[in-house]
Amino acid sequence: MTNMADMSKDVLVALERDLTRDFELQKSNRLALDLTRGKPAPEQLALSDGMADVLAGDFFAADGTDTRNYGGLRGLPEARALGAELLETPVENVICHGNSSLTLMYIVTATALNKGLWGDKRRWNLTSPVKVLTPVPGFDRHFTLCQSFGIEMVNVPMTDSGPDMREANRLAAEDDSIKGIWCVPKYANPTGIIYSDECVNELARLPATAAADDFVVFWDNAYAVHDFQFPRAPLAPMATLATDAGTADQIVMFASTSKITYAGGGLGFLAASTKVLDVLEKQMRVFSICPDKVNQLRHARFLKGRLEDHMAQHAALVKPKFELVEQTLRDGLEELDIARWTSPAGGYFVSLDTRPGLAKSIEQLAGETGLALTPAGTPFPSGRDPEDRNLRIAPTFAHTEDLSVAMSVMVLCIKLATVRQQLGPSS
Ligand SMILES: Cc1ncc(COP(=O)(O)O)c(C=O)c1O
């Protein structure tokens, strides 16, 4: 095999014929495979089944709180300590509430828009339009959330070390309607990269140089401890850097145990300055008397002192799946030089770029064989990938055997779409 760009027309025609034959064969196999779901596999969920017994009838927290009763809107101290460990921030800066960090992001966005986060005159909806910076490719739920509030999204390219900070700094400094930026700093969804120290430093300073005086960094550290190797890969300490930069009131951090314990029964965390927490707590009091402290207590007891051990057990299940993805892509595509993909050392996703103009047709070809890929364009606001080249691969949920077949089919579809594109419309 050689680089596809160097192949003669005759070679391409023969290759297209062979690939089409393989593709038709796959279609007749009537597969039902799914690479769309960034969910833990059942074996990963089972790692936390010990939580069911950990309380053993003792519902009292370390400070004597009866977790079965009302009270404690910010969460149990031991649960907040778990959030502090994930977000590397002091425990007094953490709220533990609900089972989803996305819900907390929604609450913070709604509060920033309608009430302001600081108990002063600043709030986003005093002017229109309201815009935020969206590093792309990124997490589709951030985009849907913005869209639901009518917030405009201004794309910033992702690099191997984080958002393109030259562009982010320029845009934020020029336009006071830009009120924030979305960040997934460790094992970013979907590229899997970790923001460099320099990038985190610049992001910590960004609220100070932005034209808007109510600029907020949304620091969604969903994969803070989801490494494949230990000791964990470090991330520059945003909380400390923000304090040093005088921007601590304008950084809000998020995490959860969705991919540590149970994706539907975990804990959501947010961390911010005490000034911002006071405002948010006032808002949360409107719709909640207290969080589920029983779940908080069993999480705290179950994970206390063994978070890294627990994540190493996840890694033992997840890492081989990522290695399989990497190996299949390398074997099938490297020499042809028709795609680029990321090789994350943690997290939940691999991001793959095809030649421009092919992602949608690859998704469609895969669909014809019975392989569901995440819809092309998902990691872009409004599902619009301007180059139609990005595909997100979510390897965790599938059984290894299914993943292996799915990746081979995906490689086949990438090759077929690319050779057809190179041959042109008359092929
Ligand atoms: C970057 C990122 N943030 C947040 C979430 C959702 O987290 P939660 O379950 O805590 O709402 C996900 C889930 O895929 C994610 O990838």
PDBQT file of the ligand as one rigid body, heavy atoms in Angstrom, charges set to zero:
ROOT
HETATM    1  C1  LIG A 501     -17.104  17.314  28.537  1.00  0.00    +0.000 C 
HETATM    2  C2  LIG A 501     -18.304  16.752  29.214  1.00  0.00    +0.000 A 
HETATM    3  N1  LIG A 501     -18.905  17.457  30.178  1.00  0.00    +0.000 NA
HETATM    4  C3  LIG A 501     -19.998  16.999  30.806  1.00  0.00    +0.000 A 
HETATM    5  C4  LIG A 501     -20.557  15.786  30.458  1.00  0.00    +0.000 A 
HETATM    6  C5  LIG A 501     -21.805  15.336  31.146  1.00  0.00    +0.000 C 
HETATM    7  O1  LIG A 501     -21.556  15.196  32.481  1.00  0.00    +0.000 OA
HETATM    8  P1  LIG A 501     -22.698  14.920  33.543  1.00  0.00    +0.000 P 
HETATM    9  O2  LIG A 501     -23.103  13.519  33.418  1.00  0.00    +0.000 OA
HETATM   10  O3  LIG A 501     -22.016  15.238  34.821  1.00  0.00    +0.000 OA
HETATM   11  O4  LIG A 501     -23.835  15.871  33.280  1.00  0.00    +0.000 OA
HETATM   12  C6  LIG A 501     -19.970  15.012  29.465  1.00  0.00    +0.000 A 
HETATM   13  C7  LIG A 501     -20.561  13.738  29.049  1.00  0.00    +0.000 C 
HETATM   14  O5  LIG A 501     -20.242  13.170  28.032  1.00  0.00    +0.000 OA
HETATM   15  C8  LIG A 501     -18.811  15.515  28.820  1.00  0.00    +0.000 A 
HETATM   16  O6  LIG A 501     -18.201  14.827  27.846  1.00  0.00    +0.000 OA
ENDROOT
TORSDOF 0
